[in-house]
Amino acid sequence: MRNTQMPGITAPLRERRSRKPTNRPNPPIVLLTGLEHTGKRHEAAVASGSDLIGMTYWLQIGGTSGTADYYGRIPGARYEIVPHDGTFTDICDAVRWMLAQPARDGKRNMIVVDDVTALWDLLSDAVNRISRARADRRAQANGRRRARLDDPYLDTDRDLWNWAKDQWGEFLWLLRRHAGPTVIIARQEIVTAYENDKPTRHTTRRIKAEKNLRAAVDAVVEFHAVGEAYVTGVRTMEYEVQPGRVYRFAGLDHLLRRIGYEHAAPARQVIESRPEACLTENLPGPRPQPSQQQNQARRQPQPDQRPGLTGDMAYKLVTQALNQTDPEAALANIRKQWGTDTLRAVMTVSWFGELSADALISRSLQDIRDRAAKKKREGNTEQPGPAQHKQQPDRPGPSPAPAKPEQAREHQTHDEEPPPDDDDAPPPPDPQDEEPPPDESPEDTSAAEEPQDVPAATPPPTPQPPHKTQPSRKQVIARQVLMDEADVQARLKMMTLGEHLGPITEEGEPPLTGLRDYLQAQRPPLIQQLIEEGHKDLAEVYRTAPMPDVKIRQKFAAYFDGAPAGK
């Protein structure tokens, strides 16, 4: 593996050009925080009338921030309210719209976000709802009681909080793209002060938002009461900040001038980190660019590389695994050796129809478990051995030999009913074919010389289950399309495909009509689930989708790729 630390190498990987500092401040982001009804929004409305500002755009978030219309009566206030639908996606889009607005009278615009406490509550509620929805689906799949609203909340999905942090970071990233001043309003609460992880008799103030908010702004103003506000944090070179001195807040216009906004840079001089770049590298760290000769050598196949997996190879590997003493372990070893992604990309043709190698392994494992459970119910506790697997007619294997006319007629009377939209009948046997089936004995062949309507006098020593007729190509395609939708439904329910199809696969492979009716019955609750998660457009697409739908995977591809882990 490539060593990204590159010990002992001191030469730079690429040419760089340093620059001198501009000596200009960045467009400021100011945080106004304090208890309720202490004048935070009033000061933001007054600042909109400053001669440093072109136009102010006011973004209200949450039901508690409804004073923007009322404060329009303040003399000199000049701002416009930007609407949104209350979702995080549309809130971010409203910020993008404000960033795209041109400057007024040669002066930069100001953005007021009222308030980020409601925004963080929105993300926290989303984490709670998604986590409870996951727990409900797990409880329904395992037959347990669903959680009630008054049950204590226990977050077992820590990936959701990582997702909420990412959403919060995206919102602040958009605000940092603004060329003018940005005013962020947040609420404070009085909490018990802790010392050495133990509560004390003292209290302190805490911002009700993401805990790193103070580090993301250029100035912090705390409102203790109406008319009593203090600047508790600032980045400025315009005046000397002395330790221990209390700085009273004299208005946003005064603060903007004291932090040098008049000669601020046209854009924030920062280089954002790019953690997504690590996804294209083996390990984090610098990576030299390969030369053209290295690229050409990389494209050429190496003689010692393992050959690619084909459908015939995968089918042969599965067949050999089923003949082992422990077929489950052998099938699991195939997945470990080739990987799930490779097996999903390789298509095979077996008794189950045309499906991927990974699906073939899953169907084979399920078939083994079903037969073991059936034997246990019948009182036979023996584990299926290699010889038994060889006799399984439903095991993935080559299609059986053509049956005789009387056998074909008998099979047609007991065969599964095809779906209404597939009127293809099974292929008739060849009347010129006089070869006996491979499992017939010479005695059975000689008995065939008797009249056709008279059964053989000597029954076979071991009763064999009747052979299934080979499904037509349309039936194979229809089953594959239905299995695609079953896989989509299983992923929506946060369960495996075997668990999802368990109710209809206890007695073996279900008929096409039974599989279709089962999947159709699962659609309404899944459509309601998508609506509750906020995917109304996808829910409508799924509601109007035909049964079966050959493009079902394409319709849900964006949903599964953009969701959080496990969702």
C-alpha positions in Angstrom: 0.0 0.0 0.0 1.2 3.5 -0.8 2.8 5.3 2.2 1.2 8.7 2.3 3.4 9.9 5.2 6.4 9.7 2.9 9.1 9.6 5.6 12.5 11.0 4.7 11.2 13.0 1.7 11.6 16.8 2.1 11.1 17.9 -1.6 7.7 19.6 -2.2 5.2 17.7 -4.4 4.2 20.8 -6.4 5.2 24.4 -7.0 3.6 27.1 -4.7 3.6 30.8 -4.6 3.2 32.6 -1.3 1.6 36.0 -1.0 1.7 38.9 1.4 -1.3 39.7 3.7 -3.9 42.1 2.5 -4.2 43.8 5.9 -8.0 44.0 5.3 -10.7 42.4 7.5 -13.1 39.8 6.2 -16.8 40.7 5.8 -18.0 40.3 9.4 -20.3 37.8 10.8 -21.9 39.2 14.1 -23.7 37.0 16.7 -26.4 38.7 18.7 -27.3 36.4 21.6 -29.2 36.8 24.9 -32.3 35.9 26.8 -35.8 36.3 25.3 -37.2 39.9 24.9 -33.9 41.7 25.4 -33.8 43.7 22.1 -31.8 41.5 19.8 -34.1 41.7 16.8 -34.8 45.4 17.5 -31.1 46.2 17.1 -30.9 44.2 13.8 -33.8 46.2 12.4 -32.2 49.5 13.5 -28.9 48.5 11.8 -30.7 48.0 8.4 -31.0 51.8 8.2 -27.2 52.3 8.4 -25.5 54.2 5.5 -23.0 51.4 5.3 -25.7 49.0 4.1 -27.4 48.8 0.7 -30.3 46.5 1.4 -31.0 44.1 4.3 -32.6 40.7 3.7 -34.3 39.1 6.7 -34.6 35.3 7.0 -37.1 34.2 9.7 -36.8 30.6 11.0 -39.2 29.0 13.4 -42.5 30.1 14.9 -41.0 32.2 17.7 -39.3 34.7 15.2 -42.4 36.7 14.1 -41.3 40.3 14.8 -39.8 41.2 11.4 -43.1 42.6 10.1 -43.8 44.6 13.2 -40.3 46.1 13.4 -40.7 47.5 10.0 -42.3 50.5 11.7 -38.9 51.6 13.2 -37.8 54.9 11.6 -35.1 54.4 9.0 -35.5 50.6 8.8 -34.9 49.2 5.3 -35.2 45.4 4.9 -37.1 42.8 3.0 -38.4 39.4 4.4 -37.3 36.3 2.4 -39.9 33.5 2.5 -39.3 29.8 2.6 -41.3 26.6 3.3 -39.8 25.7 6.7 -37.6 22.8 5.4 -33.8 22.9 5.8 -33.3 22.5 2.1 -35.5 25.5 1.2 -33.9 27.6 4.0 -30.5 27.0 2.4 -31.9 27.8 -1.0 -33.2 31.1 0.5 -29.7 31.9 1.6 -28.4 31.2 -1.9 -31.0 33.6 -3.3 -29.9 36.3 -0.9 -26.3 35.8 -1.9 -27.2 36.2 -5.6 -28.9 39.7 -5.0 -26.9 42.6 -6.5 -25.6 45.4 -4.3 -27.8 48.5 -3.9 -26.3 52.0 -4.7 -22.8 50.5 -4.7 -23.1 49.3 -1.1 -23.1 45.7 0.0 -26.2 44.0 1.3 -26.7 42.7 4.9 -28.2 39.3 5.8 -30.1 38.8 9.1 -30.8 35.2 10.2 -33.5 35.1 12.9 -32.8 32.8 14.5 -30.2 29.9 14.4 -31.6 28.4 17.7 -34.7 27.4 15.7 -32.5 26.1 12.9 -30.6 23.8 15.3 -33.9 22.7 16.9 -35.1 21.8 13.4 -32.1 19.5 12.8 -32.4 18.0 16.3 -36.1 17.2 15.7 -35.1 15.6 12.3 -32.6 13.4 14.1 -35.3 12.4 16.7 -37.9 11.6 14.1 -35.6 9.6 11.8 -34.2 7.6 14.8 -37.7 6.8 16.0 -38.8 5.8 12.5 -35.9 3.4 12.3 -36.7 2.0 15.7 -40.4 1.5 14.7 -39.4 -0.3 11.6 -37.0 -2.6 13.5 -39.7 -3.2 16.1 -42.3 -4.1 13.4 -39.8 -6.4 11.7 -38.9 -8.2 15.0 -42.5 -8.3 16.3 -41.8 -6.0 19.3 -43.9 -3.1 20.6 -43.4 0.2 18.9 -42.0 3.1 20.9 -44.5 5.5 22.3 -44.1 9.3 22.3 -43.7 9.4 26.0 -40.9 6.8 26.1 -37.5 8.1 27.0 -35.5 9.0 23.9 -32.4 6.8 23.4 -30.3 7.6 20.4 -28.6 4.5 19.1 -27.8 5.9 15.7 -24.9 8.2 16.2 -24.5 8.7 12.4 -27.6 10.9 12.5 -25.9 13.5 14.7 -22.9 13.4 12.3 -25.5 14.1 9.5 -27.0 17.0 11.6 -23.5 18.5 12.0 -22.9 18.3 8.3 -26.1 20.1 7.6 -25.2 22.8 10.1 -21.8 23.2 8.5 -23.4 23.6 5.1 -25.5 26.4 6.4 -22.5 28.3 7.9 -20.5 27.6 4.7 -23.2 29.5 2.7 -23.1 32.4 5.1 -19.3 32.6 4.7 -19.8 33.2 0.9 -21.6 36.5 1.6 -19.6 39.6 0.6 -21.4 41.9 3.2 -22.1 41.8 6.9 -24.2 38.9 8.3 -26.1 39.2 11.6 -26.9 35.9 13.3 -29.5 35.9 16.2 -29.5 33.2 18.8 -31.2 32.7 22.2 -29.4 32.1 25.5 -30.4 30.1 28.5 -29.3 30.2 32.1 -27.9 26.8 33.3 -26.1 25.5 36.3 -22.3 25.9 36.2 -20.2 22.8 36.4 -16.7 22.4 37.9 -14.8 19.2 37.5 -17.9 17.6 36.1 -19.9 18.4 39.2 -22.7 21.0 39.5 -22.1 24.1 41.6 -24.3 26.7 43.2 -23.4 29.2 40.4 -25.2 29.7 37.1 -23.9 30.6 33.6 -25.2 31.5 30.2 -25.2 29.1 27.3 -26.1 29.7 23.6 -28.9 27.4 22.4 -27.3 26.3 19.2 -24.5 24.1 18.0 -21.7 24.4 20.6 -19.0 25.7 18.2 -21.0 28.7 17.0 -18.9 31.3 18.8 -15.8 30.2 17.0 -17.5 30.7 13.6 -18.3 34.4 14.0 -16.2 37.6 14.1 -18.0 39.4 17.0 -20.3 38.3 19.8 -22.8 40.7 21.5 -24.6 39.4 24.6 -27.9 41.0 25.7 -28.5 40.8 29.4 -31.6 43.0 29.5 -33.3 45.7 27.5 -30.7 48.4 26.8 -28.0 46.4 28.5 -25.7 44.6 26.0 -22.0 43.9 26.0 -19.4 43.0 23.3 -17.8 39.8 24.7 -15.8 38.8 21.7 -14.4 40.6 18.7 -11.7 40.4 16.0 -10.5 43.9 15.3 -7.4 46.0 14.8 -9.2 49.4 14.8 -8.9 49.9 18.6 -7.1 48.3 21.5 -8.9 45.6 23.4 -7.8 45.6 27.0 -8.2 42.5 29.2 -10.8 42.8 32.0 -12.5 45.8 30.5 -16.3 45.8 29.8 -17.3 47.1 26.4 -20.9 48.3 26.2 -22.7 47.7 22.9 -23.5 51.0 21.1 -25.3 49.6 18.1 -24.4 47.5 15.0 -23.5 50.6 13.0 -21.0 51.6 15.6 -19.7 48.0 15.9 -19.2 47.6 12.1 -17.1 50.8 12.0 -15.0 49.7 14.9 -14.1 46.4 13.4 -13.1 48.0 10.0 -16.0 47.0 7.8 -15.6 50.1 5.6 -12.4 48.7 4.1 -13.3 45.0 4.4 -12.1 42.6 1.7 -14.6 41.9 -1.2 -14.8 38.2 -0.1 -13.8 36.2 2.9 -10.1 35.2 2.6 -10.3 31.6 3.7 -9.5 28.2 2.2 -12.2 25.7 3.2 -11.2 22.2 4.1 -12.1 19.4 1.6 -12.6 16.1 3.5 -14.3 14.6 0.5 -11.0 14.6 -1.3 -9.9 11.7 1.0 -12.5 9.5 -0.7 -10.4 9.3 -3.9 -7.2 8.5 -2.0 -6.1 5.3 -0.2 -5.2 7.2 3.0 -5.3 10.9 4.1 -2.2 12.8 3.1 -0.3 14.3 0.1 -0.3 12.2 -3.0 2.0 12.9 -6.0 0.4 13.0 -9.4 1.3 10.0 -11.5 3.2 10.5 -14.7 1.8 9.7 -18.2 3.9 6.5 -18.4 2.5 5.4 -15.0 -1.1 6.0 -16.2 -0.5 4.0 -19.3 1.0 1.1 -17.3 -1.9 1.2 -14.9 -4.4 0.8 -17.7 -2.7 -2.3 -19.1 -3.7 -5.6 -17.4 -1.0 -7.2 -15.3 -0.3 -10.9 -16.0 -0.5 -11.7 -12.2 -3.9 -10.1 -11.7 -6.8 -12.2 -10.8 -9.2 -12.8 -13.7 -12.6 -11.1 -13.6 -15.6 -13.0 -12.4 -18.0 -14.1 -15.0 -21.6 -15.4 -14.8 -20.6 -19.0 -15.6 -17.7 -18.9 -13.0 -20.1 -17.5 -10.3 -22.7 -20.2 -11.1 -20.0 -22.9 -10.9 -18.7 -21.6 -7.6 -22.2 -21.6 -6.1 -22.8 -25.1 -7.4 -19.6 -26.4 -5.9 -20.4 -24.7 -2.6 -23.8 -26.4 -2.3 -22.0 -29.7 -2.7 -19.7 -29.1 0.3 -20.3 -30.5 3.8 -21.1 -27.0 5.1 -22.7 -25.2 2.2 -23.5 -22.0 4.2 -19.9 -21.5 5.1 -18.8 -22.2 1.6 -21.3 -19.6 0.2 -20.2 -17.0 2.8 -16.6 -17.7 1.7 -17.5 -16.8 -1.9 -18.8 -13.4 -0.7 -15.7 -12.8 1.4 -13.4 -13.7 -1.5 -15.0 -11.7 -4.3 -16.8 -8.9 -2.4 -20.5 -8.0 -2.5 -20.1 -5.2 -5.1 -18.4 -7.6 -7.6 -21.0 -10.3 -7.1 -23.9 -7.8 -7.6 -22.4 -6.7 -10.9 -22.2 -10.2 -12.3 -25.4 -11.7 -13.8 -26.1 -15.5 -13.7 -28.7 -17.7 -15.2 -29.9 -20.5 -12.9 -33.1 -22.3 -11.9 -34.1 -19.1 -10.0 -34.0 -17.2 -13.3 -31.6 -14.4 -14.4 -30.3 -12.6 -11.3 -27.0 -11.4 -9.9 -24.4 -13.7 -8.3 -25.0 -12.0 -4.9 -28.8 -12.6 -5.2 -28.1 -16.2 -6.3 -26.1 -16.8 -3.1 -28.8 -15.2 -1.0 -31.5 -17.3 -2.6 -29.4 -20.4 -2.1 -28.8 -19.6 1.6 -32.5 -19.0 2.1 -33.3 -22.3 0.3 -31.0 -24.2 2.6 -32.5 -22.6 5.7 -36.1 -23.3 4.5 -35.3 -27.0 3.9 -33.6 -27.3 7.3 -36.6 -25.7 9.0 -39.0 -28.0 7.1 -37.1 -31.1 8.1 -37.1 -30.0 11.7 -40.9 -29.5 11.6 -41.3 -33.0 10.2 -39.2 -34.5 13.1 -36.0 -35.1 11.1 -33.2 -33.2 12.9 -30.5 -34.2 10.5 -28.6 -31.4 8.8 -28.8 -31.4 5.0 -25.6 -33.1 3.7 -24.0 -32.9 0.3 -26.0 -35.8 -1.1 -29.2 -34.2 -0.1 -28.3 -31.0 -1.8 -27.6 -32.8 -5.0 -31.1 -34.1 -5.0 -32.8 -30.7 -4.4 -34.7 -29.8 -7.6 -35.0 -26.2 -6.5 -31.3 -25.7 -6.0 -29.6 -23.5 -8.6 -28.6 -25.8 -11.4 -29.1 -26.7 -15.0 -32.6 -27.0 -16.3 -34.1 -30.5 -16.1 -34.4 -32.7 -19.2 -37.6 -32.6 -21.3 -40.4 -34.6 -19.7 -42.5 -37.2 -21.5 -45.9 -36.2 -22.8 -47.9 -37.7 -19.9 -45.4 -36.1 -17.4 -45.7 -32.8 -19.1 -49.5 -32.9 -18.9 -49.3 -33.8 -15.2 -46.9 -30.9 -14.5 -49.1 -28.4 -16.3 -52.0 -29.2 -14.0 -49.9 -28.6 -10.9 -47.7 -25.8 -12.1 -47.9 -22.2 -10.7 -50.3 -19.8 -12.4 -48.4 -17.2 -14.5 -49.2 -13.5 -13.9 -52.1 -12.0 -15.9 -49.8 -9.9 -18.1 -47.7 -12.9 -19.1 -49.7 -15.2 -21.4 -46.7 -17.3 -22.5 -47.3 -21.1 -21.9 -44.3 -23.3 -20.9 -42.6 -24.8 -24.0 -44.2 -28.1 -25.1 -42.0 -31.2 -25.1 -40.4 -32.4 -28.4 -42.6 -35.3 -29.8 -39.5 -36.6 -31.7 -37.5 -36.9 -28.5 -37.4 -40.6 -27.5 -34.5 -40.3 -25.0 -35.6 -41.3 -21.4 -35.0 -38.8 -18.6 -31.6 -39.2 -16.9 -33.2 -40.4 -13.6 -35.1 -43.3 -15.2 -33.9 -46.9 -14.7 -33.9 -49.5 -17.5 -37.0 -51.1 -15.9 -38.8 -47.8 -16.2 -37.8 -47.4 -19.9 -39.1 -50.9 -20.7 -42.4 -50.1 -19.0 -42.9 -47.2 -21.4 -43.7 -49.8 -24.1 -47.1 -50.4 -22.4 -50.2 -48.4 -23.4 -49.8 -44.6 -22.7 -52.9 -44.5 -20.3 -51.6 -47.4 -18.2 -49.1 -46.4 -15.5 -45.9 -48.4 -14.9 -46.5 -51.4 -12.8 -43.3 -51.0 -10.7 -43.0 -47.7 -8.8 -39.6 -46.2 -8.5 -37.7 -47.2 -5.3 -37.3 -43.7 -4.1 -40.2 -41.2 -4.7 -38.9 -38.1 -6.4 -40.7 -34.7 -6.4 -42.2 -33.8 -9.8 -39.9 -31.7 -12.0 -40.9 -28.1 -12.6 -41.3 -26.9 -16.1 -38.7 -24.4 -17.1 -40.0 -20.8 -16.8 -40.3 -18.8 -20.0 -38.1 -15.8 -20.7 -40.9 -13.4 -19.9 -41.5 -15.1 -16.6 -37.8 -14.8 -15.7 -37.8 -11.1 -16.6 -41.0 -10.5 -14.6 -39.7 -12.2 -11.5 -36.4 -10.3 -11.7 -38.3 -6.9 -11.9 -40.5 -7.9 -8.9 -37.4 -8.9 -7.0 -35.9 -5.5 -7.7 -38.9 -3.8 -6.1 -38.7 -6.3 -3.2 -35.1 -5.2 -2.7 -36.2 -1.5 -2.7 -39.0 -2.2 -0.2 -36.6 -4.1 2.1 -34.1 -1.2 2.1 -36.9 1.3 2.9 -37.9 -1.0 5.8 -34.3 -1.2 7.0 -34.3 -5.1 6.8 -32.8 -7.8 4.6 -34.5 -9.1 1.6 -35.1 -12.5 3.3 -36.7 -10.9 6.3 -39.0 -8.8 4.0 -40.1 -11.8 1.9 -40.3 -14.2 4.9 -44.1 -14.3 5.2 -44.5 -15.7 1.6 -41.3 -17.8 1.3 -41.9 -20.2 4.2 -43.0 -23.0 1.8 -40.5 -22.2 -0.8 -40.3 -19.9 -3.8 -43.7 -18.0 -4.1 -45.5 -17.9 -7.4 -45.4 -14.7 -9.5 -48.9 -13.7 -8.7 -48.4 -14.2 -5.0 -45.1 -12.2 -5.1 -46.8 -9.4 -7.1 -49.8 -9.2 -4.7 -47.6 -9.1 -1.7 -45.4 -6.3 -3.0 -48.5 -4.4 -4.0 -49.9 -4.6 -0.5 -46.6 -3.2 0.9 -46.7 0.0 -1.2 -49.3 2.1 0.8 -47.4 2.1 4.1 -44.1 2.8 2.4 -45.6 5.7 0.4 -46.9 7.1 3.8 -43.4 6.6 5.2 -41.8 8.7 2.3 -44.4 11.4 2.9 -43.5 11.6 6.6 -39.8 11.8 5.8 -40.5 14.8 3.5 -40.1 13.0 0.1 -43.5 13.9 -1.3 -42.4 13.9 -4.9 -40.8 10.4 -4.6 -43.9 9.2 -2.8 -46.1 10.4 -5.7 -43.8 8.7 -8.2 -44.0 5.5 -6.3 -47.8 5.8 -6.0 -48.3 6.0 -9.8 -45.6 3.5 -10.7 -46.9 0.4 -12.6 -46.8 -3.1 -11.2 -44.2 -4.4 -12.1 -42.0 -1.4 -12.8 -38.8 -2.1 -14.7 -37.3 1.3 -13.7 -38.0 1.0 -9.9 -34.3 1.0 -9.0 -33.6 4.1 -11.1 -36.4 6.0 -9.4 -35.0 5.3 -5.9 -31.3 5.6 -6.8 -31.1 9.2 -5.8 -32.9 8.5 -2.5 -30.6 5.7 -1.4 -27.5 7.6 -2.5 -28.4 10.8 -0.7 -29.7 9.6 2.5 -27.9 9.2 5.8 -26.2 5.9 6.8 -28.7 3.2 7.6 -31.7 5.3 6.4 
